Amino acid sequence: MQKRLRPIQLAFVIFLTVSGGPFALEPLLRNGGPNASLLLLMVTPFLWDIPSIFMVLELNSMMPVTGGYYQWVKRALGQRWAFYEGWWTWLYTFVDLAIYPVWFVTYAAFFFRDQHDIMQYRTVICLAIVWLGAILNIIGIVRVGKASIMLGTIVIIPFIAMFIAFFTHHQGPLAFPTLSLKGATLPTTGMALYYVMWNFLGWDNATTYAEEVDKPIKSYLKAIALTFCMVFVLYGLSIYIAQASGINYQELEEKGFPQLGMMIGGKWLGSLLAIAGMASMLGIFSAVLLSMSRIPKAMADDKLLPAKLNSIHSRFNTPHVSIIVCAIVVSIMVNFDFEELVILDVMLYGAGLVLEMVSLIALRIKEPNTYRPFKIPLKTWGLCIMVLSPLTLLVIALSGAMASTDKTLVTAISALAGLASAEVGWQIIRIYRFYQNKKNAVAAD
């Protein structure tokens, strides 16, 4: 009998899928400043995350199946839109996975007096992380769950130590910045919003392996609630302490939370946070790859991708070909620029999220009597209003990126081109199916 993820394992897998701690949130203060940054951290989760979480809980309770959101969209909107969903998510995950090995090297550089000593081996280290994560996923989901508990604990403890060190040693009164966008421009607010949205996305990714979770309906409800609270508190306290510490925001962006830890507690705390950062990147990479590797398999089952992607390992019962393909593509992308990757990431993910929200509404209309153990306490018109909040944030963030620099403008346009590529892929599938059916008809005659 195949072993399944238990609630605590699932909670840590989701924590690493969505967050992995405040790491990679360091550019936020330089872009948004203390007032806007803390405002965005307080407001964005309720406009971006809560609608996503409610949607995930309802649809996953209705359909706890392998393929998660891909299967939701297929049932609600048909195979064409399901292909869009799978394609956009595949693209987004390639982009997302390429970020974490690079940040691993950034945190590892804390232990080198001359960062050039490790940066010259950056590509080699990134590739080692990519393939280590791939091997762990091929071995099996329970091993990923156990590794996630260990890595998640390594991530959380140093931040607790930093919080205690700051509040026990801080001199003078503690003031909380005024939460406002005063003085913020559209480009800076847009980029700050991108960083916050990126650090809060991925709740639906944890549903693609629902059939491999023990008692999935109750487990997801408990795990998601626990994870959201952990993430919200960790992010808010980390950014508050960063702005209250007086650290230079440019230095924070370049050297990360280990530099902040060294300022607050000394070398030992900086070292702990650097180790936590490395563990976080390893854990996130493995958890995201776990969620993504199940989508190509589901699409291959529907003959939307090559059948070989549907291959299951004879010993470990995992989609090993799909995992290997993901690892190969990510290996090519590890040298991309972080800011560009974040813009691409959020736009591609956001488009898929909107499709999932539309599917939620469509299934309420098409299948109002289907049993849903968890049901959002809103009528159809209320769900429509709920969908507007993440969509509005996407438009604001995209507008900010397009108004920022020529580089971010090109990246935003590239994201739109990536979205359009789904239609190209669908037309190729239609043409292939047409000629395949014609060939089969001739053979039958």
PyMOL commands that set and color helices and strands:
alter all, ss='L'
color gray80, all
select helices_A, chain A and resi 7-18+28-62+69-77+79-111+116-119+122-139+141-169+186-199+203-207+210-212+216-245+249-255+257-265+267-301+307-310+320-333+338-366+380-404+406-444
alter helices_A, ss='H'
color red, helices_A
deselect
rebuild
show_as cartoon
